[in-house]
């Protein structure tokens, strides 16, 4: 886990260094947002173009470190801590690659985001899908609906289903690169379908459990809270 932390911090530092290096060479307004067909439709001042993503990455990294401390169910996070830190590292890598591509675009090497984002996001979905099956009930990470948060059995069943859904979304997202004109729409659609599908599944899993006569497991204080 310490290795993943060090690697994540290193990626953030590299992103800041690349932004500092590129900043003097960037135009006054840099391309920062691309439309569905890969066309530029948004700009930022050069400073924000160089440092917004590194700042975002640093902010997310800090948030991810704070979550296990402030979550009332933090003891459960210990059950998947290795996956948690691996996800932080992959997220830092994802943002770093997006940052590099954005800098290259504004420095004259224009590689279409419709070619790279399906692959990057597909990889992120695959990792998320693999991780979901091992996520324990908590207040910040995972598929949190009233039904998953009320019952551990519903939580586990929903996350196994959600894991499969996001793995499928990841594979299809990567494949969508063969249709670059529609890739972004496909990727966004896949995320929505996977998320809504898992949320709907949690309700039906809860309803099925109630029909079986089992009462919901109300959230209890974890042992760590009493310590």
C-alpha positions as CSV (number, residue, x, y, z in Angstrom):
1,X,0.0,0.0,0.0
2,X,2.8,2.4,0.7
3,X,4.2,1.6,-2.7
4,X,0.9,2.7,-4.3
5,X,0.9,5.9,-2.2
6,X,4.4,6.8,-3.3
7,X,3.6,6.0,-6.9
8,X,0.5,8.2,-6.8
9,X,2.3,11.1,-5.2
10,X,5.1,10.7,-7.9
11,X,2.5,10.9,-10.7
12,X,1.0,14.1,-9.2
13,X,4.5,15.7,-8.9
14,X,5.3,14.7,-12.5
15,X,2.0,16.3,-13.7
16,X,2.9,19.5,-11.9
17,X,6.4,19.4,-13.4
18,X,5.0,18.9,-16.9
19,X,2.6,21.7,-16.4
20,X,5.4,24.0,-15.3
21,X,7.6,23.0,-18.2
22,X,4.8,23.5,-20.8
23,X,3.3,26.7,-19.3
24,X,5.6,29.2,-21.0
25,X,5.0,27.5,-24.4
26,X,1.2,27.4,-24.2
27,X,-1.1,29.8,-26.0
28,X,-2.9,32.4,-24.0
29,X,-6.1,30.3,-24.3
30,X,-5.7,26.5,-24.3
31,X,-8.1,23.9,-25.6
32,X,-9.6,22.2,-22.5
33,X,-12.8,20.5,-23.6
34,X,-13.8,18.5,-26.6
35,X,-17.3,17.7,-28.0
36,X,-18.9,14.4,-28.9
37,X,-17.2,14.4,-32.3
38,X,-13.8,15.3,-31.0
39,X,-13.9,19.0,-31.8
40,X,-12.7,21.6,-29.4
41,X,-15.6,23.5,-27.7
42,X,-14.0,24.9,-24.6
43,X,-11.0,26.9,-23.6
44,X,-9.1,27.8,-20.4
45,X,-6.5,30.5,-19.6
46,X,-3.0,29.0,-20.0
47,X,-2.4,28.8,-16.2
48,X,-5.4,26.6,-15.6
49,X,-4.7,24.6,-18.7
50,X,-1.3,23.8,-17.3
51,X,-2.3,23.1,-13.7
52,X,-6.0,22.4,-13.3
53,X,-5.7,18.6,-13.7
54,X,-2.6,18.3,-11.4
55,X,-4.5,20.3,-8.8
56,X,-7.6,18.1,-9.3
57,X,-5.5,15.0,-8.9
58,X,-3.9,16.3,-5.7
59,X,-7.3,17.2,-4.3
60,X,-8.7,13.8,-5.1
61,X,-5.7,12.1,-3.6
62,X,-6.1,14.1,-0.4
63,X,-9.8,13.2,-0.3
64,X,-9.1,9.5,-0.8
65,X,-6.7,9.6,2.1
66,X,-9.2,11.4,4.4
67,X,-12.1,9.1,3.6
68,X,-10.9,6.1,5.7
69,X,-10.4,8.4,8.6
70,X,-13.8,10.1,8.6
71,X,-16.1,7.2,7.5
72,X,-18.2,5.9,10.4
73,X,-17.7,2.4,8.8
74,X,-14.0,2.9,8.4
75,X,-13.3,-0.6,9.8
76,X,-14.9,-2.0,6.7
77,X,-12.6,-0.1,4.4
78,X,-9.7,-2.0,5.9
79,X,-11.2,-5.1,4.3
80,X,-10.4,-3.8,0.8
81,X,-7.6,-1.4,1.6
82,X,-5.2,-2.9,-1.0
83,X,-7.8,-2.5,-3.8
84,X,-8.6,1.0,-2.5
85,X,-5.0,2.2,-2.8
86,X,-4.7,0.5,-6.2
87,X,-7.7,2.4,-7.4
88,X,-6.2,5.7,-6.2
89,X,-3.0,4.9,-8.2
90,X,-4.9,4.1,-11.3
91,X,-7.0,7.3,-11.0
92,X,-3.8,9.3,-10.6
93,X,-2.4,7.6,-13.7
94,X,-5.6,8.2,-15.7
95,X,-5.6,11.9,-14.9
96,X,-1.9,12.2,-15.6
97,X,-2.4,10.7,-19.1
98,X,-5.3,13.0,-19.8
99,X,-3.1,15.9,-18.7
100,X,-0.3,14.9,-21.0
101,X,-2.6,14.5,-24.0
102,X,-4.1,18.0,-23.3
103,X,-0.7,19.6,-23.1
104,X,0.5,17.8,-26.3
105,X,-2.7,19.0,-28.1
106,X,-2.0,22.6,-27.2
107,X,1.6,22.3,-28.1
108,X,0.8,21.0,-31.6
109,X,0.6,17.2,-31.3
110,X,-3.1,16.7,-31.7
111,X,-4.2,13.2,-30.9
112,X,-8.0,12.7,-30.9
113,X,-9.6,12.2,-27.5
114,X,-12.1,10.0,-29.2
115,X,-9.3,7.5,-29.8
116,X,-7.7,7.6,-26.4
117,X,-10.6,8.1,-23.9
118,X,-12.5,4.9,-24.7
119,X,-9.4,2.9,-23.9
120,X,-8.5,4.9,-20.8
121,X,-12.1,4.9,-19.4
122,X,-12.5,1.3,-20.4
123,X,-9.5,0.4,-18.3
124,X,-10.8,2.4,-15.4
125,X,-14.2,0.6,-15.6
126,X,-12.5,-2.8,-15.7
127,X,-10.5,-2.0,-12.6
128,X,-13.6,-0.6,-10.9
129,X,-15.6,-3.7,-11.8
130,X,-12.9,-6.0,-10.4
131,X,-12.8,-4.0,-7.2
132,X,-16.5,-3.7,-6.5
133,X,-17.0,-7.3,-5.7
134,X,-14.6,-6.9,-2.7
135,X,-15.9,-3.5,-1.4
136,X,-17.5,-3.7,2.1
137,X,-20.3,-1.5,3.2
138,X,-19.2,2.1,3.8
139,X,-20.6,5.6,3.3
140,X,-18.3,6.9,0.5
141,X,-17.2,4.1,-1.9
142,X,-19.4,1.8,-4.0
143,X,-23.0,1.5,-4.9
144,X,-24.7,3.4,-2.1
145,X,-28.5,3.2,-2.2
146,X,-31.0,3.1,0.6
147,X,-31.2,-0.7,0.1
148,X,-27.5,-1.5,0.0
149,X,-26.9,0.7,3.0
150,X,-29.7,-1.2,4.9
151,X,-28.5,-4.7,4.5
152,X,-25.1,-6.4,4.1
153,X,-26.5,-9.2,2.0
154,X,-28.1,-6.7,-0.4
155,X,-24.8,-4.7,-0.5
156,X,-22.8,-7.9,-1.4
157,X,-25.2,-9.1,-4.0
158,X,-25.5,-5.6,-5.6
159,X,-21.7,-5.1,-5.8
160,X,-21.2,-8.5,-7.4
161,X,-23.8,-7.6,-10.0
162,X,-22.3,-4.1,-10.3
163,X,-18.8,-5.5,-10.7
164,X,-19.9,-7.6,-13.7
165,X,-21.8,-4.6,-15.2
166,X,-18.8,-2.3,-15.0
167,X,-16.5,-5.0,-16.4
168,X,-18.8,-5.4,-19.4
169,X,-19.0,-1.6,-19.7
170,X,-15.2,-1.5,-19.7
171,X,-14.8,-4.1,-22.4
172,X,-17.4,-2.4,-24.6
173,X,-15.8,1.0,-24.0
174,X,-12.5,-0.2,-25.3
175,X,-14.2,-1.8,-28.3
176,X,-16.0,1.4,-29.1
177,X,-12.7,2.9,-30.2
178,X,-13.5,1.4,-33.6
179,X,-16.3,3.9,-33.9
180,X,-14.5,7.1,-32.9
181,X,-17.3,9.4,-34.1
182,X,-19.7,7.8,-31.5
183,X,-17.1,6.6,-28.9
184,X,-17.8,9.3,-26.3
185,X,-21.6,8.8,-26.5
186,X,-21.2,5.1,-26.2
187,X,-18.9,5.4,-23.2
188,X,-21.2,7.8,-21.4
189,X,-24.2,5.6,-22.2
190,X,-22.4,2.5,-20.8
191,X,-21.6,4.3,-17.5
192,X,-25.2,5.4,-17.1
193,X,-26.6,1.9,-17.9
194,X,-24.2,0.2,-15.5
195,X,-24.8,2.6,-12.7
196,X,-28.6,2.7,-13.1
197,X,-28.7,-1.1,-13.6
198,X,-26.8,-1.7,-10.4
199,X,-29.0,0.7,-8.4
200,X,-32.2,-0.9,-9.7
201,X,-30.8,-4.3,-8.9
202,X,-30.2,-3.2,-5.3
203,X,-34.0,-2.5,-4.9
204,X,-35.1,-5.8,-6.3
205,X,-32.4,-7.7,-4.2
206,X,-33.8,-5.9,-1.2
207,X,-37.4,-6.7,-2.1
208,X,-36.6,-10.3,-2.7
209,X,-34.9,-10.5,0.7
210,X,-37.9,-9.0,2.4
211,X,-40.2,-11.5,0.8
212,X,-38.1,-14.3,2.2
213,X,-39.0,-13.0,5.7
214,X,-35.5,-11.7,6.7
215,X,-35.4,-8.3,8.4
216,X,-33.0,-5.6,7.1
217,X,-29.8,-5.3,9.0
218,X,-29.8,-1.8,10.3
219,X,-26.5,0.0,10.3
220,X,-24.7,-0.6,13.5
221,X,-21.8,1.3,15.1
222,X,-18.6,-0.4,14.1
223,X,-16.1,-1.6,16.7
224,X,-13.7,1.0,15.6
225,X,-16.1,3.8,16.5
226,X,-16.3,2.5,20.1
227,X,-12.5,2.5,20.4
